[in-house]
């Protein structure tokens, strides 16, 4: 009786232990597969060749469209610090170069081609990816520095300018079962740092402000390209784990910047999936 009970417990434990580690093993297996040319993922990539420029500060400004041309021009110059001073061709080149190099660094077999040349029938390790839309968005946001004095909160708020790089990507558009739209963004604002001080009974905000400039747009294109490349790797890795575990992964995974495996029990470090 005791022996049979012990055997049953051992069988029960052995059936559950693999469930706790198999997801991680499959994630590591995916990483190792990219080092074997016969097993690596093949990614066909196409890039849009234009950037949409938007300014949410102006578009959300009440009555802007009814203003006279001169006032519109003055406001546009005031709230447009980057978009009209960057070279779109260079921005596109920066993103494309970094995105492709990131995918290649993970071991993928990357094949750049136009979307109309994508294979219509994909093998299990083949994927198509259209970098379908870029947006360079200018915006403003408030930031505040504060201090407490005699239970009183003293604060100073500054309107900061910012830029945001938005990227939309279409995955496997020829396959209605796996087609998805991904989104990723990256942003930066004026560098605002300071504190509240009191002099002669009066409060003052002592701060430094470094404004955004056109070079920040190129840095965003570069960082967002690396982000999209890493997110795509994470997507394929977690997809691999999901398929291997019959849709029951115990964890979600991300590739670290040093090639290390990071895990959590909730999805993280990934695209926003629109569709």
C-alpha positions as CSV (number, residue, x, y, z in Angstrom):
1,X,0.0,0.0,0.0
2,X,2.7,2.5,1.0
3,X,4.9,1.4,-1.9
4,X,2.0,1.9,-4.3
5,X,1.2,5.3,-2.8
6,X,4.9,6.4,-3.1
7,X,4.9,5.2,-6.8
8,X,1.8,7.2,-7.5
9,X,3.3,10.3,-5.9
10,X,6.5,10.0,-8.0
11,X,4.5,9.6,-11.2
12,X,2.4,12.7,-10.3
13,X,5.4,14.8,-9.5
14,X,7.2,13.7,-12.6
15,X,4.2,14.7,-14.7
16,X,4.2,18.2,-13.3
17,X,7.9,19.0,-13.1
18,X,8.3,19.1,-16.9
19,X,5.4,21.6,-17.1
20,X,7.4,24.0,-14.9
21,X,10.5,23.9,-17.1
22,X,9.3,22.9,-20.6
23,X,8.4,26.4,-21.6
24,X,11.9,27.6,-20.7
25,X,13.5,24.7,-22.5
26,X,11.5,25.5,-25.6
27,X,12.5,29.2,-25.4
28,X,16.1,28.2,-25.1
29,X,15.6,25.7,-28.0
30,X,14.3,28.5,-30.2
31,X,17.4,30.6,-29.4
32,X,19.7,27.7,-30.2
33,X,17.8,27.0,-33.4
34,X,18.9,30.4,-34.8
35,X,22.5,29.2,-34.6
36,X,21.7,26.4,-37.0
37,X,21.1,27.5,-40.6
38,X,18.9,24.5,-41.2
39,X,16.6,25.5,-38.4
40,X,16.7,29.3,-38.3
41,X,13.7,31.5,-38.9
42,X,13.4,33.0,-42.4
43,X,12.0,36.5,-42.4
44,X,11.0,38.4,-45.6
45,X,10.9,42.1,-45.0
46,X,9.5,45.1,-46.9
47,X,9.8,48.8,-45.9
48,X,7.5,51.7,-46.6
49,X,9.4,54.6,-48.1
50,X,7.8,57.6,-46.5
51,X,7.2,59.1,-43.1
52,X,4.0,60.7,-41.9
53,X,4.6,64.0,-40.0
54,X,2.0,65.0,-37.4
55,X,1.8,67.7,-34.7
56,X,-0.8,66.9,-32.1
57,X,-0.2,70.2,-30.4
58,X,-1.6,72.0,-33.4
59,X,-4.3,69.4,-34.3
60,X,-5.7,69.6,-30.8
61,X,-5.6,73.4,-30.6
62,X,-9.2,74.6,-30.5
63,X,-10.0,76.9,-33.4
64,X,-6.7,76.5,-35.2
65,X,-8.2,75.8,-38.6
66,X,-10.2,79.1,-38.4
67,X,-7.2,81.2,-37.7
68,X,-5.7,83.5,-40.4
69,X,-2.7,82.2,-42.4
70,X,-0.2,84.5,-40.6
71,X,-1.3,83.3,-37.1
72,X,-1.2,79.7,-38.2
73,X,2.3,80.2,-39.5
74,X,3.5,81.7,-36.2
75,X,2.0,78.9,-34.1
76,X,3.4,76.3,-36.5
77,X,6.9,77.7,-36.2
78,X,6.5,77.9,-32.4
79,X,5.4,74.3,-31.9
80,X,7.4,72.6,-34.7
81,X,11.0,72.1,-33.5
82,X,12.0,69.0,-35.4
83,X,9.7,67.8,-38.2
84,X,10.6,70.5,-40.7
85,X,14.4,70.2,-40.0
86,X,15.0,66.5,-40.6
87,X,15.8,64.5,-43.7
88,X,13.3,61.8,-44.2
89,X,15.6,59.7,-46.4
90,X,18.2,59.6,-43.7
91,X,15.6,58.7,-41.1
92,X,14.4,55.9,-43.2
93,X,17.9,54.7,-43.8
94,X,18.8,54.8,-40.1
95,X,15.7,52.7,-39.2
96,X,16.2,50.2,-42.0
97,X,19.9,49.6,-41.3
98,X,19.4,49.1,-37.6
99,X,16.3,47.0,-37.9
100,X,17.9,44.6,-40.4
101,X,21.1,44.4,-38.4
102,X,19.1,43.6,-35.2
103,X,17.2,40.8,-36.9
104,X,20.5,39.4,-38.4
105,X,22.2,39.6,-35.0
106,X,19.6,37.2,-33.6
107,X,20.5,34.7,-36.3
108,X,17.5,35.1,-38.5
109,X,17.8,34.5,-42.3
110,X,16.6,38.0,-43.3
111,X,15.5,38.6,-46.9
112,X,14.6,42.1,-48.0
113,X,12.2,42.3,-50.8
114,X,9.0,44.0,-51.9
115,X,5.7,42.8,-50.5
116,X,4.5,41.7,-53.9
117,X,7.4,39.3,-54.0
118,X,6.6,37.6,-50.7
119,X,6.0,33.9,-51.0
120,X,2.3,33.1,-51.0
121,X,2.8,29.8,-49.2
122,X,5.0,29.9,-46.1
123,X,6.9,27.1,-44.4
124,X,6.5,26.8,-40.6
125,X,9.8,28.7,-40.2
126,X,9.1,31.4,-42.7
127,X,7.5,34.7,-42.0
128,X,6.7,38.0,-43.8
129,X,6.9,41.4,-42.3
130,X,5.9,44.7,-43.8
131,X,7.2,47.8,-42.0
132,X,4.0,49.5,-43.2
133,X,3.9,53.0,-41.7
134,X,6.2,55.4,-39.9
135,X,5.0,58.5,-38.0
136,X,7.1,61.3,-36.5
137,X,4.8,63.1,-34.1
138,X,5.5,66.3,-32.2
139,X,3.6,67.0,-29.0
140,X,3.7,69.0,-25.8
141,X,3.4,67.7,-22.2
142,X,3.5,69.3,-18.8
143,X,6.2,68.4,-16.2
144,X,6.3,69.6,-12.6
145,X,8.9,70.0,-9.9
146,X,7.6,70.3,-6.4
147,X,8.7,70.7,-2.8
148,X,7.1,70.7,0.7
149,X,7.5,73.5,3.2
150,X,5.5,73.6,6.5
151,X,3.0,71.0,5.1
152,X,2.5,73.2,2.0
153,X,3.3,71.9,-1.5
154,X,5.1,74.3,-3.7
155,X,5.2,73.4,-7.4
156,X,6.3,74.8,-10.7
157,X,5.0,73.4,-14.0
158,X,6.7,73.7,-17.3
159,X,5.4,72.9,-20.8
160,X,7.8,70.6,-22.5
161,X,8.1,69.8,-26.2
162,X,8.4,66.2,-27.3
163,X,8.7,63.9,-30.3
164,X,7.5,60.4,-30.7
165,X,8.4,57.8,-33.4
166,X,5.6,55.4,-34.2
167,X,6.0,52.2,-36.2
168,X,3.3,49.9,-37.6
169,X,4.2,46.5,-38.9
170,X,2.1,43.9,-40.7
171,X,2.9,40.2,-40.1
172,X,2.0,37.4,-42.5
173,X,-0.6,39.4,-44.5
174,X,-1.2,36.5,-47.0
175,X,-2.3,34.2,-44.2
176,X,-5.7,35.2,-42.7
177,X,-5.1,32.7,-39.8
178,X,-1.9,34.3,-38.6
179,X,-2.1,37.9,-40.0
180,X,-1.4,40.5,-37.3
181,X,-0.6,44.2,-37.1
182,X,2.0,45.3,-34.6
183,X,2.7,48.7,-33.1
184,X,5.7,50.1,-31.2
185,X,6.7,53.7,-30.3
186,X,9.5,55.6,-28.7
187,X,9.6,59.1,-27.5
188,X,11.7,61.8,-25.9
189,X,11.1,65.3,-24.5
190,X,12.9,68.4,-23.4
191,X,15.3,67.5,-20.6
192,X,13.9,69.3,-17.6
193,X,15.6,69.2,-14.2
194,X,15.3,71.4,-11.2
195,X,14.1,72.1,-7.7
196,X,12.2,74.7,-5.6
197,X,14.1,77.0,-3.4
198,X,13.1,79.7,-0.9
199,X,14.9,83.1,-0.8
200,X,13.8,86.1,1.2
201,X,10.4,84.4,1.9
202,X,9.8,83.9,-1.8
203,X,9.7,80.6,-3.6
204,X,11.7,80.2,-6.9
205,X,12.0,77.4,-9.4
206,X,15.7,76.8,-10.2
207,X,15.9,74.5,-13.2
208,X,17.8,73.7,-16.4
209,X,16.0,73.0,-19.7
210,X,17.6,71.4,-22.7
211,X,15.3,71.5,-25.8
212,X,14.8,68.7,-28.2
213,X,16.5,69.1,-31.5
214,X,16.5,67.4,-35.0
215,X,19.2,64.9,-33.9
216,X,16.8,63.4,-31.4
217,X,14.6,62.2,-34.3
218,X,17.5,60.2,-35.8
219,X,18.3,58.8,-32.3
220,X,14.6,57.8,-32.0
221,X,14.6,56.1,-35.4
222,X,17.7,54.1,-34.4
223,X,16.3,53.1,-31.0
224,X,12.9,52.2,-32.3
225,X,14.4,50.0,-35.0
226,X,16.3,48.1,-32.4
227,X,13.2,47.9,-30.2
228,X,11.1,46.5,-33.1
229,X,13.7,44.0,-34.0
230,X,13.9,42.7,-30.4
231,X,10.1,42.7,-30.0
232,X,9.8,40.7,-33.2
233,X,12.3,38.1,-31.9
234,X,10.3,37.9,-28.7
235,X,7.1,37.4,-30.6
236,X,8.5,34.5,-32.7
237,X,10.1,33.0,-29.6
238,X,6.9,33.1,-27.6
239,X,4.9,31.9,-30.6
240,X,7.3,28.9,-30.8
241,X,6.8,28.2,-27.1
242,X,3.0,28.5,-27.5
243,X,3.0,26.0,-30.4
244,X,5.3,23.6,-28.6
245,X,3.1,23.6,-25.4
246,X,-0.2,23.3,-27.4
247,X,-1.2,26.8,-26.3
248,X,-0.4,26.4,-22.6
249,X,2.9,28.2,-21.9
250,X,3.6,28.7,-18.2
251,X,5.8,31.8,-18.8
252,X,6.5,34.5,-21.3
253,X,10.0,35.3,-22.5
254,X,12.2,38.1,-23.8
255,X,15.8,38.1,-25.1
256,X,18.1,40.4,-23.1
257,X,20.6,42.8,-24.6
258,X,23.3,40.3,-23.6
259,X,21.5,37.4,-25.2
260,X,20.2,36.2,-21.9
261,X,16.7,34.8,-21.4
262,X,14.3,36.8,-19.3
263,X,10.9,35.5,-18.2
264,X,7.7,36.6,-16.5
265,X,4.3,35.1,-15.9
266,X,2.7,37.9,-17.9
267,X,3.4,39.2,-21.4
268,X,6.1,41.9,-21.5
269,X,8.7,43.5,-23.7
270,X,6.5,43.1,-26.8
271,X,4.5,44.8,-29.5
272,X,1.1,46.2,-29.0
273,X,-1.0,43.9,-31.2
274,X,-3.7,45.9,-33.0
275,X,-5.1,42.9,-34.9
